[in-house]
Amino acid sequence: MDFLKELWAFLRVRKKLWLAPIIITTLVLGGLLMLSQGTVVAPFIYTVF
């Protein structure tokens, strides 16, 4: 949790808030791919991409 606090502080201080949506989207897609690996949902996920 400290990492997320430090990352947010860095983005806020350096005025790089435009990176936040990119980071969030990358994390969500990565988590979705990791969770769908080997499940019944996997064929439906791959058709999206």
N, C-alpha and C positions, 0 to 999 in steps of 0.2 A: 504494500500500500504506500510505502514511502516513495517508491519509484514513481508512482502516478502523481503524487503530490509534487515531487521535484520536477517531473516533466511538465506539469501544468504551470508551475512557477516559472520555469524556463521559457515556455511559450508566451506567457503573459509579460514577462520582463523584456524579452527580446522582440516583442511585437510580432510574433510568428503565429498568431491565432488562426491564420488561414490554414495552417498545417493540421489543426485538430480534426476537421472532417476527413482528411486523407488518412490519418492514423486510425481513427475510429472505424472507417470503412474497411481498411486493411485488416484490422483485428477481427471484425465481424465476419468477413469472408473467410479468413483463416480458421476461425473457430467453427464456422459452418462446415468447412471442408473436413476438419478433423473429426467433428461429431458425426458426419454422414459417412465416414469411412467404414465400410463393412456393415451398413445397416440396410434396411428395406428402402429407406429414403434416397439412397445413393443414386439410383438411376434417374430419379426426378431432378436431383441437384445437377447432374451432369448435362441434362438436356437444356438447362437454363444457360449454361456457359457454352 
